[in-house]
Amino acid sequence: MSPHTMTLESLGNSSSSISSTFLLSGISGLEHMHIWISIPLCFMYLVSILGNCTILFIIKTQRSLHEPMYLFLSMLALIDLGLSLCTLPTVLGIFWVGVREISHDACFAQLFFIHCLSFLESSVLLSMAFDRFVAICRPLHYASILTNTVIGRIGLVSLGRSIALIFPLPFMLKRFSYCGLPVLSHSYCLHQEVMKLACADIKANSIYGMFVVVSTVGIDSLLILFSYALILRTVLSITSRAERLKTFNTCASHICAVLLFYTPMIGLSVIHRFGKQVPHLVQVVMGFMYLLFPPVMNPIVYSVKTKQIRERVTHAFCNCV
């Protein structure tokens, strides 16, 4: 047997062997720049963690902010903080020290928390839309509808829905064997990527994954649109132009948060399902926008657009200085 034939056989055996780990990816072709790319990434993680912790601290310590709108905002900040902490170890591990390997169990645990928190954020954004609807369309009943008990139940139902829908995913992935080169496109694990590496029929995973997306993000986004249609109708019925602008301005922060969350999520989903020819760099950028952009930008948006938060942040910063 010739050496060339032996080499081909060895390559074939290595590609068909069962893998016990996955390989995460940084930015292909720019490995020599990873240490420099890690600088803006570290800065974004720092802004996300400090920003969301600041929002949580201000809402907790200021009793005047213990209102439905700010309680929902604290839920959003807590979720964004969790999303940042979920991906930080693997992302910085790749860009700092080049550690790409991740065990199956660690990968499944990471994707469980990523997807669970993402869908939980969708639920909270829907709850915030409902809060704006009640405040603008039913102002006289606002305090009686959105009591602390109701808000707590909304939070528990949202959490229960996310956990119940995502809980089967790690077990559905764990039953597969993974062969070939188990390379993922991102610096963290996602269900839609991991399942494609399985040496088996993934039809059930694909169908269930689509069901989860439609029953969470799909329904939530439609209900948010419906809420804003009702809000817009109420705002347009206000006679004074100044009052219309003032009323609608109370929704500006939430609209920004909705766009920051849904735009990269939908874009990344489209790329994974239909964009097979999309360059790897585009996938990586969309992946970072999906998981880093909302946690970084939400505290900034709410600090700039919400007077009460802005005043507390400015006051706290001046005291520190």
C-alpha positions as CSV (number, residue, x, y, z in Angstrom):
1,M,0.0,0.0,0.0
2,S,1.4,3.4,-1.0
3,P,2.1,6.2,1.5
4,H,-0.5,8.3,-0.4
5,T,-3.2,5.7,0.1
6,M,-2.3,5.4,3.8
7,T,-2.6,9.2,4.2
8,L,-6.1,9.2,2.6
9,E,-7.2,6.3,4.8
10,S,-6.0,8.1,7.9
11,L,-7.8,11.3,7.0
12,G,-10.9,9.3,6.3
13,N,-10.7,7.6,9.6
14,S,-10.1,10.8,11.5
15,S,-13.1,12.5,9.8
16,S,-15.4,9.6,10.6
17,S,-14.2,9.2,14.2
18,I,-16.6,10.0,17.0
19,S,-15.8,13.3,18.6
20,S,-16.1,13.9,22.4
21,T,-15.5,17.7,22.1
22,F,-16.5,20.6,19.9
23,L,-14.2,23.3,18.5
24,L,-15.4,26.9,18.9
25,S,-14.3,29.5,16.4
26,G,-12.9,33.0,16.6
27,I,-12.5,34.9,13.3
28,S,-11.0,32.6,10.6
29,G,-8.0,34.1,8.9
30,L,-7.5,36.7,11.6
31,E,-6.1,34.5,14.3
32,H,-3.0,36.6,14.6
33,M,-5.2,39.6,15.4
34,H,-7.3,37.8,18.1
35,I,-5.5,39.5,21.0
36,W,-6.2,42.9,19.5
37,I,-9.8,42.0,18.7
38,S,-10.2,41.0,22.3
39,I,-9.7,44.6,23.4
40,P,-13.1,46.0,22.0
41,L,-14.8,42.7,23.1
42,C,-13.5,43.1,26.6
43,F,-14.7,46.7,26.6
44,M,-18.2,45.7,25.4
45,Y,-18.4,43.0,28.1
46,L,-17.3,45.6,30.7
47,V,-19.9,48.1,29.6
48,S,-22.6,45.4,29.6
49,I,-21.8,44.2,33.1
50,L,-21.3,47.6,34.7
51,G,-24.2,49.1,32.8
52,N,-26.7,46.5,33.8
53,C,-25.4,46.3,37.4
54,T,-25.8,50.1,37.6
55,I,-29.4,49.8,36.4
56,L,-30.2,47.1,38.9
57,F,-28.5,49.0,41.7
58,I,-30.4,52.3,41.0
59,I,-33.8,50.6,40.7
60,K,-33.2,48.6,43.9
61,T,-32.0,51.6,46.0
62,Q,-34.5,54.2,44.7
63,R,-38.0,53.5,46.1
64,S,-39.5,56.0,43.7
65,L,-38.5,53.6,40.9
66,H,-40.3,50.6,42.4
67,E,-43.0,50.9,39.6
68,P,-44.0,48.4,37.0
69,M,-42.0,50.0,34.2
70,Y,-38.8,49.9,36.2
71,L,-39.4,46.5,37.7
72,F,-39.7,45.1,34.1
73,L,-36.5,47.1,33.3
74,S,-34.7,45.4,36.2
75,M,-35.8,42.0,34.8
76,L,-34.4,43.0,31.4
77,A,-31.1,44.1,33.0
78,L,-30.8,40.9,34.9
79,I,-31.3,38.8,31.8
80,D,-28.8,40.9,29.8
81,L,-26.3,40.4,32.6
82,G,-26.8,36.7,32.5
83,L,-26.4,36.5,28.7
84,S,-23.1,38.4,29.0
85,L,-21.8,36.1,31.7
86,C,-22.9,33.0,29.7
87,T,-20.6,33.7,26.7
88,L,-17.8,35.6,28.4
89,P,-15.6,32.5,29.4
90,T,-15.6,30.9,26.0
91,V,-15.3,34.1,24.0
92,L,-12.3,35.5,26.0
93,G,-10.8,32.0,26.2
94,I,-10.6,31.9,22.4
95,F,-9.4,35.5,21.8
96,W,-7.0,35.6,24.8
97,V,-5.4,32.2,25.0
98,G,-6.7,30.3,22.0
99,V,-8.7,27.7,23.9
100,R,-11.2,26.3,21.4
101,E,-12.2,23.0,22.8
102,I,-15.4,22.6,24.8
103,S,-16.8,19.4,26.1
104,H,-20.3,18.2,25.0
105,D,-21.8,18.7,28.5
106,A,-20.4,22.2,28.9
107,C,-21.6,23.1,25.4
108,F,-25.1,21.8,26.0
109,A,-25.2,23.7,29.4
110,Q,-24.1,26.9,27.7
111,L,-26.6,26.7,24.9
112,F,-29.4,25.9,27.4
113,F,-28.7,29.1,29.3
114,I,-28.2,31.2,26.1
115,H,-31.5,30.1,24.5
116,C,-33.4,30.2,27.8
117,L,-32.3,33.7,28.6
118,S,-32.9,34.9,25.0
119,F,-36.5,33.7,24.9
120,L,-37.0,35.0,28.5
121,E,-35.8,38.4,27.2
122,S,-38.4,38.2,24.4
123,S,-41.1,37.5,27.1
124,V,-40.0,40.5,29.1
125,L,-40.0,42.8,26.1
126,L,-43.6,41.7,25.5
127,S,-44.4,42.4,29.2
128,M,-42.9,45.9,28.8
129,A,-45.1,46.4,25.7
130,F,-48.1,45.5,27.7
131,D,-47.0,47.9,30.4
132,R,-46.8,50.7,27.9
133,F,-50.2,49.7,26.5
134,V,-51.9,49.9,29.9
135,A,-50.1,53.2,30.8
136,I,-51.2,54.9,27.6
137,C,-54.6,53.2,26.7
138,R,-55.9,52.5,30.3
139,P,-54.1,55.0,32.5
140,L,-56.8,55.1,35.2
141,H,-56.5,51.3,35.7
142,Y,-52.7,51.2,35.5
143,A,-52.1,50.8,39.3
144,S,-54.9,48.3,39.8
145,I,-53.9,46.1,36.8
146,L,-50.1,46.0,37.1
147,T,-49.7,45.3,40.8
148,N,-46.5,43.8,42.3
149,T,-48.2,40.5,42.5
150,V,-49.2,40.5,38.9
151,I,-45.7,41.6,37.8
152,G,-44.2,38.7,39.9
153,R,-46.6,36.2,38.3
154,I,-45.7,37.5,34.8
155,G,-42.0,37.0,35.6
156,L,-42.6,33.5,36.9
157,V,-44.8,32.5,33.9
158,S,-42.2,33.9,31.5
159,L,-39.4,32.0,33.2
160,G,-41.4,28.8,33.4
161,R,-42.2,29.0,29.7
162,S,-38.6,29.5,28.7
163,I,-37.3,26.7,30.9
164,A,-40.0,24.3,29.8
165,L,-39.4,24.9,26.1
166,I,-35.6,24.8,26.2
167,F,-35.1,22.0,28.8
168,P,-35.5,19.2,26.2
169,L,-32.8,20.6,23.9
170,P,-29.7,19.4,25.7
171,F,-31.1,15.9,26.1
172,M,-32.2,15.8,22.4
173,L,-28.6,16.7,21.5
174,K,-27.0,14.4,24.0
175,R,-28.4,11.3,22.3
176,F,-26.5,12.0,19.1
177,S,-22.9,11.0,18.2
178,Y,-20.8,13.7,16.6
179,C,-18.4,12.7,13.9
180,G,-16.2,14.5,11.4
181,L,-14.6,17.9,12.3
182,P,-16.9,19.2,15.1
183,V,-16.2,22.9,14.3
184,L,-18.8,25.5,15.3
185,S,-19.0,28.9,13.6
186,H,-19.2,31.0,16.8
187,S,-17.3,31.4,20.0
188,Y,-20.2,29.9,21.9
189,C,-22.7,27.1,21.4
190,L,-26.1,27.4,19.7
191,H,-28.6,24.6,19.2
192,Q,-29.1,25.2,15.5
193,E,-25.3,24.9,14.9
194,V,-24.6,21.9,17.2
195,M,-27.4,19.7,15.8
196,K,-25.9,20.0,12.3
197,L,-22.7,18.2,13.5
198,A,-24.6,15.1,14.5
199,C,-24.1,11.8,12.6
200,A,-27.8,11.1,12.6
201,D,-31.2,12.3,11.4
202,I,-31.8,15.8,13.0
203,K,-35.3,16.3,11.6
204,A,-36.9,16.1,15.1
205,N,-34.5,18.7,16.5
206,S,-35.1,21.0,13.5
207,I,-38.9,20.8,13.8
208,Y,-38.8,21.2,17.6
209,G,-36.4,24.2,17.3
210,M,-38.7,25.8,14.8
211,F,-41.7,25.2,17.1
212,V,-39.8,26.8,20.0
213,V,-38.9,29.9,17.9
214,V,-42.5,30.4,16.6
215,S,-44.1,29.8,20.0
216,T,-41.9,32.4,21.7
217,V,-40.2,35.0,19.4
218,G,-42.9,34.6,16.7
219,I,-45.9,35.1,19.0
220,D,-44.2,37.7,21.2
221,S,-43.2,39.9,18.3
222,L,-46.7,39.8,16.8
223,L,-48.2,40.7,20.2
224,I,-45.7,43.6,20.6
225,L,-46.8,44.9,17.1
226,F,-50.4,44.5,18.1
227,S,-49.8,46.4,21.3
228,Y,-48.1,49.3,19.5
229,A,-50.9,49.4,16.9
230,L,-53.4,50.0,19.8
231,I,-51.0,52.5,21.4
232,L,-50.6,54.4,18.1
233,R,-54.3,54.6,17.7
234,T,-54.7,56.1,21.2
235,V,-51.8,58.5,20.7
236,L,-53.2,59.8,17.4
237,S,-56.5,60.5,19.1
238,I,-54.9,63.0,21.4
239,T,-55.6,66.5,20.2
240,S,-52.5,68.3,21.3
241,R,-49.4,67.6,19.1
242,A,-47.1,68.3,22.1
243,E,-49.0,65.8,24.2
244,R,-48.9,63.2,21.4
245,L,-45.1,63.5,21.2
246,K,-44.7,63.4,25.0
247,T,-46.9,60.3,25.3
248,F,-45.2,58.4,22.5
249,N,-41.7,59.4,23.8
250,T,-42.4,57.3,26.8
251,C,-42.2,54.3,24.4
252,A,-39.0,55.3,22.7
253,S,-36.6,53.3,25.0
254,H,-38.7,50.2,24.7
255,I,-38.9,50.5,20.9
256,C,-35.1,50.7,20.8
257,A,-34.8,47.7,23.0
258,V,-37.2,45.7,20.8
259,L,-35.2,46.6,17.6
260,L,-31.9,45.9,19.3
261,F,-33.1,42.4,20.3
262,Y,-35.2,41.2,17.4
263,T,-33.1,42.5,14.4
264,P,-29.9,40.6,15.1
265,M,-31.8,37.5,16.3
266,I,-33.9,37.3,13.1
267,G,-30.8,38.0,11.0
268,L,-28.8,35.2,12.6
269,S,-31.7,32.8,12.3
270,V,-32.0,33.5,8.6
271,I,-28.3,33.1,8.1
272,H,-28.2,29.7,9.9
273,R,-31.2,28.3,8.0
274,F,-30.8,29.8,4.5
275,G,-27.5,31.5,4.3
276,K,-25.1,28.6,3.5
277,Q,-23.0,30.8,1.2
278,V,-22.7,33.7,3.6
279,P,-19.1,34.5,4.5
280,H,-17.9,33.3,7.9
281,L,-17.0,36.8,9.0
282,V,-20.7,37.9,8.5
283,Q,-21.8,35.0,10.7
284,V,-19.4,35.9,13.4
285,V,-20.4,39.6,13.4
286,M,-24.1,38.7,13.5
287,G,-23.4,36.3,16.3
288,F,-21.7,39.0,18.4
289,M,-24.5,41.5,17.6
290,Y,-27.1,38.9,18.7
291,L,-25.6,38.3,22.1
292,L,-23.6,41.4,22.9
293,F,-25.4,44.3,21.3
294,P,-28.6,44.2,23.4
295,P,-26.8,43.8,26.8
296,V,-24.4,46.7,25.9
297,M,-26.9,49.1,24.4
298,N,-30.0,48.6,26.6
299,P,-28.5,50.3,29.7
300,I,-27.2,53.1,27.5
301,V,-30.6,53.6,25.8
302,Y,-32.5,53.6,29.0
303,S,-30.0,55.9,30.7
304,V,-30.2,58.4,27.8
305,K,-33.9,58.2,27.0
306,T,-35.4,57.7,30.5
307,K,-35.3,60.9,32.6
308,Q,-35.5,59.2,36.0
309,I,-32.7,56.7,35.2
310,R,-30.6,59.4,33.6
311,E,-30.8,61.7,36.7
312,R,-30.0,58.9,39.1
313,V,-27.0,57.7,37.0
314,T,-25.7,61.3,36.7
315,H,-26.1,61.9,40.4
316,A,-24.3,58.6,41.3
317,F,-21.5,59.4,38.9
318,C,-21.0,62.9,40.3
319,N,-20.9,61.5,43.8
320,C,-18.2,59.0,42.8
321,V,-16.1,61.8,41.2
